[in-house]
Amino acid sequence: MGRTLEGDRAGSSAARSPSGRQGFLPLGLAPLDRALGGGLRFGVLHEVRGAETRAAGPAHGFVTALIALLARADSRPVLWVSEATVLRETGRAYGPGLARFGLDPGRLLVVSVEKPGEALWVFEEGLRCAGLAAVIAEVWGNPAVLDLTASRRLALRARDGGVTGFLLRQGGAAEPGAALTRFAVAPRPADDADFSLGIGRPSWRLRLERNRLGSAGTFDVEWDHAEGAFREPAGHSALPVGPSAVPVDRPDRAPGQRAVAALGRAG
């Protein structure tokens, strides 16, 4: 694998964030956006993990929803690389399923590799390529090759290349890393069933474990296929989190919105 992914390396503002944006992607839920300082940052490294095998589907779905939102703001293609163990355990992305999230499968460049080290190599090369909107690397567990040094290198590549990176760690435990944010994703029972399909909306319990720019916390969210947006689950109540002081430079809640989670400081 000696070939380098090429792209426009110009250091323009358009290469570093989608045109007309302010450097972050609002997710549409006031408490979560507030914790993230306005939304999910462009041009940095983020981590999403499913702690158990049964959370592989939810973690994949949450990242797909994030990419669907990002793709509306940025017309460049998205690179998705998966290593062999992930593909054996969880299968490949399904085109009609991606389309139901509002993500055109034709926007994806899909790469399959055998080993975690190969996935990280493609990931890093993709983060160098300013012709991409985002790069996702899907790996299994906690491979030795993905140590703190490797994480720092990936974070620097994302920053220097202006490309948003998502490290999707399936079946992995939390460990030190350089990602700006880290979400642990768990499945949540759907509140409203879509009786035409016999299933409810995708619903997740997100634990924002790491957030360098703000607060940590736990959030229940679901994805509305019809609107193509995150929403608060019906009948949701705030989750119990230990009390903590609200930063003085932020309101405790956005006007006209009710809190969907209690926020704690990132530790």
C-alpha positions in Angstrom: 0.0 0.0 0.0 2.5 2.6 -1.2 0.3 5.0 -3.0 -0.6 8.4 -1.5 -4.1 9.8 -1.7 -3.8 13.1 -3.6 -5.9 16.2 -3.2 -6.0 20.0 -3.3 -3.6 20.9 -0.5 -4.4 24.6 -0.8 -4.7 26.2 2.7 -7.8 28.2 1.9 -10.6 28.6 4.4 -12.9 26.6 2.1 -10.5 23.7 2.4 -10.6 23.9 6.2 -14.3 24.2 6.7 -17.4 24.0 4.4 -18.2 27.3 2.7 -20.5 29.5 4.8 -20.1 27.5 8.0 -18.6 28.8 11.3 -16.3 25.9 12.0 -18.8 23.6 13.6 -21.9 21.5 12.7 -24.9 22.2 14.9 -26.7 18.9 15.7 -30.0 20.5 16.5 -30.4 19.6 20.2 -29.7 22.6 22.4 -28.1 20.9 25.4 -25.8 18.7 23.3 -24.8 21.6 21.0 -24.2 23.8 24.1 -21.9 21.2 25.5 -20.0 21.0 22.2 -19.6 24.8 22.1 -22.1 25.2 19.3 -21.9 21.9 17.5 -19.5 19.2 16.2 -16.2 20.8 15.2 -14.9 20.6 11.6 -11.3 19.7 10.8 -10.6 17.8 14.0 -10.5 14.2 15.2 -13.6 12.8 16.9 -14.0 9.3 18.4 -17.1 7.2 18.6 -17.1 3.8 20.3 -19.5 1.0 20.9 -18.3 -0.7 24.1 -20.0 -4.0 23.4 -20.6 -6.1 20.2 -24.3 -5.4 20.5 -23.6 -1.6 20.3 -21.8 -2.0 16.9 -25.0 -1.3 14.9 -26.0 1.8 17.0 -22.4 3.2 16.9 -22.4 2.8 13.1 -25.9 4.3 12.8 -24.9 7.4 14.9 -21.8 8.0 12.7 -23.9 7.6 9.6 -26.4 10.3 10.9 -23.5 12.6 11.6 -22.1 12.1 8.1 -25.5 12.7 6.6 -25.7 16.1 8.3 -22.1 16.9 7.4 -22.7 16.0 3.8 -25.4 18.6 3.4 -22.9 21.3 4.3 -20.0 20.0 2.3 -20.3 18.6 -1.2 -16.9 16.8 -1.2 -16.9 12.9 -1.0 -16.5 10.9 2.2 -13.9 8.1 2.7 -15.0 5.2 4.9 -12.3 2.5 5.7 -13.1 -0.7 7.7 -10.8 -3.4 8.8 -11.6 -7.1 8.3 -12.6 -8.0 11.9 -15.2 -5.2 11.9 -16.6 -6.5 8.6 -16.8 -10.1 10.0 -18.5 -9.0 13.2 -20.9 -6.3 11.9 -21.1 -6.6 8.1 -20.8 -3.9 5.5 -22.7 -0.6 5.1 -26.0 -1.2 3.3 -26.7 1.3 0.5 -30.5 1.6 1.0 -29.9 2.0 4.7 -27.5 4.8 4.1 -30.0 6.5 1.8 -32.7 6.2 4.4 -30.5 8.3 6.7 -30.3 10.9 3.8 -26.8 9.9 2.9 -26.2 9.3 -0.9 -24.2 6.1 -1.1 -22.6 7.5 -4.2 -20.9 10.1 -2.0 -18.9 7.4 -0.2 -15.5 6.0 -1.1 -15.4 2.6 0.7 -12.1 0.9 1.5 -11.7 -2.5 3.1 -8.4 -3.7 4.6 -7.2 -6.7 6.5 -5.4 -5.2 9.5 -5.9 -2.3 11.9 -2.6 -0.8 10.9 -3.7 -0.7 7.3 -6.9 1.0 8.3 -5.0 3.7 10.2 -2.6 4.2 7.3 -5.6 4.9 4.9 -7.2 7.0 7.6 -4.1 9.2 8.0 -3.6 9.5 4.2 -7.3 10.5 3.9 -6.9 13.2 6.5 -4.2 14.7 4.4 -6.5 15.0 1.4 -8.4 18.3 1.3 -10.6 16.9 -1.4 -12.5 15.0 1.2 -15.3 16.2 3.5 -14.6 13.6 6.2 -12.8 10.3 6.8 -14.1 7.4 8.9 -11.9 4.6 10.2 -13.7 1.7 11.6 -11.5 -0.6 13.8 -12.3 -3.4 16.2 -11.4 -3.2 19.9 -8.2 -1.7 21.2 -5.4 -2.7 18.8 -1.9 -2.1 20.0 -1.1 0.0 16.9 -3.7 2.6 18.0 -1.8 4.0 20.9 -1.6 7.5 22.2 1.2 8.4 19.8 -0.9 7.2 16.8 -3.9 9.1 18.1 -1.9 12.3 18.4 -0.6 11.9 14.9 -4.1 11.5 13.5 -5.4 14.5 15.4 -2.5 16.6 13.9 -3.3 15.3 10.4 -7.0 16.3 10.7 -6.0 19.8 12.0 -3.4 20.4 9.3 -5.5 18.9 6.5 -8.7 20.6 7.5 -10.6 17.3 7.1 -13.0 16.0 9.8 -12.0 12.6 11.1 -14.1 10.0 12.9 -12.4 7.1 14.6 -15.2 4.5 15.0 -14.0 2.0 17.5 -16.3 -1.1 17.7 -16.2 -3.3 20.8 -13.5 -1.1 22.3 -12.8 0.1 25.9 -12.1 3.8 26.6 -8.4 4.6 26.6 -6.3 7.8 26.4 -6.4 9.5 23.0 -6.1 12.9 21.3 -9.6 13.2 19.9 -11.4 16.4 20.6 -14.5 14.5 21.6 -15.3 10.9 22.4 -18.9 9.5 22.4 -19.8 6.1 23.8 -23.0 4.9 22.0 -25.5 2.4 23.4 -28.8 1.2 22.0 -32.0 2.7 23.4 -35.6 1.4 22.9 -37.4 3.4 20.3 -40.3 5.5 21.5 -42.4 6.0 18.4 -42.8 3.0 16.0 -43.0 3.5 12.3 -45.8 1.0 11.7 -45.2 0.9 7.9 -41.9 -0.8 8.7 -42.7 -2.3 12.0 -39.8 -0.6 13.7 -39.2 2.7 15.5 -36.7 5.5 14.8 -33.0 4.8 15.5 -32.5 5.8 19.1 -29.3 6.1 21.1 -28.0 6.8 24.5 -24.9 9.0 24.0 -22.3 9.4 26.7 -20.0 12.3 25.9 -17.0 10.9 27.7 -14.5 13.4 26.5 -14.9 17.0 25.4 -12.0 19.3 25.3 -14.1 22.4 24.7 -16.9 22.0 27.2 -18.9 19.7 29.4 -19.4 15.9 29.4 -22.8 14.4 29.9 -25.3 11.8 28.9 -27.9 12.4 26.2 -30.8 10.4 24.8 -31.3 11.2 21.1 -33.1 9.7 18.1 -32.9 10.2 14.3 -36.0 11.3 12.4 -35.7 9.9 8.9 -38.5 12.1 7.5 -36.8 15.3 8.7 -33.3 14.1 8.4 -32.5 15.4 11.8 -31.7 14.5 15.4 -34.6 14.9 17.8 -35.5 14.5 21.5 -37.2 11.1 22.1 -40.8 11.4 23.1 -41.5 11.1 26.8 -37.8 11.6 27.6 -36.7 12.8 31.0 -33.3 14.2 32.0 -30.8 11.5 33.0 -29.4 11.5 36.5 -25.9 13.0 36.5 -24.0 14.2 39.5 -24.5 18.0 40.2 -21.9 20.3 38.8 -21.5 24.1 38.3 -22.7 25.5 35.0 -19.9 27.5 33.3 -20.6 31.2 33.8 -20.1 32.1 30.2 -23.0 29.9 29.0 -26.7 29.9 29.8 -28.1 26.9 31.7 -30.5 26.2 28.8 -31.4 27.7 25.5 -34.6 29.9 25.4 -37.7 27.9 24.5 -36.0 24.5 24.8 -36.2 22.1 27.7 -33.1 20.2 28.8 -32.7 16.7 27.7 -29.7 15.9 29.8 -27.9 17.1 32.8 -24.3 18.1 32.0 -21.2 17.4 34.0 -17.7 18.8 33.5 -15.3 16.8 31.4 -12.9 14.9 33.6 
